[in-house]
Structure formats: C-alpha cells, structure tokens
Amino acid sequence: MLVEVPTKKIRAVDQKFFIELGGRIRKTIIIDLKYPSLDAFSLEYHDLISKPTLYQISNGKRDMKISTLRRLAETLGISIQELIQDL
C-alpha cells in the first residue's frame, strides 16, 4: 500500500524568494549565457541538475537543498552569494 506524504506548503515570503530566484536563474541561462532555451542548458548539465528540477526551480515551484543550489551556481559559473544576492 502506497502512503502519500503531504507536501509542506511554502510560505508567501519564501514563494516570492523562489520566484525571484527562478527568474534570475532563467535570465542567467538565456540572456547571460546565451542558451537558446532551458532545455539546451539542461542537456549540457544533465549530470549536475535534472531537467525537471531546473524547470521547477526556474518557475519558483521548488524549495531546494543547499547541495542543489551549490550545483546550480557551479553550472552557471557564479557563486551562491552572487546567485542569491539582493533577493
């Protein structure tokens, strides 16, 4: 028998942060790094961050572990501090 574990609701202040962070990540990939799409980026870095995870994060729908944040910053070529600065 499969038991569903309820997901924790994200607080509004956290959701705002995740949406802003996701926008920054999307902008960095598309504008700064000049990838034609998130798909193209995820193909190159699929071993560090999965496509579904990248899309959830870029859409502000995912609270991530620090290890995911670290890997994502690494793939973007910036520090975690730069990634989250002023959000």
Buried (B, 14 or more C-beta within 10 A) or exposed (E): EEEEEEEEEBEEEEBEBBBBBBBBBBEBBBEEBEBEEBEEBBEEBEEBBEBEBBBBBBBBEBBBEEEBBBBBBBBBEBEEEEBBEEE
